[in-house]
Amino acid sequence: MNLSVTSSVMIEEGPALSLTSELEVESYAVATVTLDQGASRDVSLLPQDGTPVLLAVRAITASGDPATVRVRPNPSETGDGEEKWIRVTGTLLISGADVLAGLGTPRSLGIENTGAEPATVDILSCLDLS
């Protein structure tokens, strides 16, 4: 199946950059977790076969504002080191097998709510099986 990724970066009174890519994916996983302030949870995303090609995370509060969380790829493998966490305020989009390989080829995520109120975190991960 085809996956379209479209986003844009705009600087007020400055340049704008539109980013579009098409990915061929064979499988995807979606997860939603709601975490109270300070709570954490590990979420399994993908099987061991295949290559992750996209990871998208959206964190929002009950009012729809961006929430602050941190995520850790493959938490059972990476341990508790602070350097393994990625801070996310609102959204995170990582596209490309090479980039995801640099993060340890995430097949699961540890998620911790570091914000001041409960957060809902939506995760989409896509896989190429070839």
N, C-alpha and C positions, 0 to 999 in steps of 0.2 A: 504494500500500500504506500501511497505517496503522502508525505508530510510536508506541509509548507510552513516555514518560519518567516515571519515578517515583523520587523521592528524598525524604529527610527530613533535617531539621536538628534536633538535640536538644541542649539545654543541661542538664547535670546539675543537678537540682533547679530547673530553670527551664523556659522555654517550649519547645514542640516545634512545628515547622512542617512539614507534609507538602506536597510539591510534586508535582503531577501535570499532565502536558500530553499532548495528542494532536497529532501532526503528520502531515500527508499528504505522503509522500515518494514519489518516482518512481524513485529510484535510490540506491544506497549503495555505498560502497567500504570494504573492510576491509584493513588492513595490519598485519603484525607484524614488528618488527625487534628483534634482540638486539645490544646494544652493549657492548663492553668499557669499563672505566673510562676516561673522557676521549675516547672515540670519538664520532664524529658521522656523520650520514647525512641526505641529503635524500630525502623520500618523496613521490611523486606520488599524489594522491588522487582528484581530480575533473576531468572535462573542462571546457572553457571555457563550454559552454552550460549554462544553468540557474542556480539560486540555491542556494548552500549554506545549509542550515537547522539543521544539528546537527554538532557536533564533540565527540567523546568520546575521551579519552586515558587509558590505564591503564599505569602503569610499576611493575614489580615486580622484586624480586631473585629469584635462584634458589630461595631459601627461602620466597618468597611475601610477603615484607615489602615495604612501599612503597619504591620507588626514587626517587631525585631526578634529574630530567632538566630540560632546558629545551627549549622548542619555539619556532620562529620561523615565522610564516605566510609563505608565498610567498618562500622564501629567495632565489630568483634575482632577485626584484624589489626586495627590501628591503635588500640589501647586508649588511654585517657589523656594523651599529650595535648596540651593547649594548641600546639602548632598545626594540628590536624583539623581544627574547626574552621569553618567558613562563616563569617557573619553575613546575615541576610536581613535587609530592611525592605520589606515589601516583596521584591521579586529577585530571582536569580535565573538566568538562562545560560546554559552551557551547551553548545552545539559542536559536534565533531568527535569522532572516535579518538583521534590523537590527543585532543585536549582532555577528554575524560580518562584516557589511559594515564595521563600525567597526574590525575587525581586518584589513581589506584583502581580504575575501572569500577566505578561504584555499582554495586548490586544491592546495596542496602544503605540506609541513611540513619544516623543518630540525629535526633532533632531535640533542641532544648529551647524553651521559651525564655528569652532573656529580657523581655519587655515588662511593662508595668501592669498589664492586664491580660486576660486570656487571649489566645491566638488560635486561629484555624489555619492549618498549613495544608495546601494542596500540592501534590507532587505528580509529575508526569515524567516517565522514563521510557525511552524507546530503544529498541534492539534490532540489530541487523544479524540475521542468522547465517548469512553466507560466509 
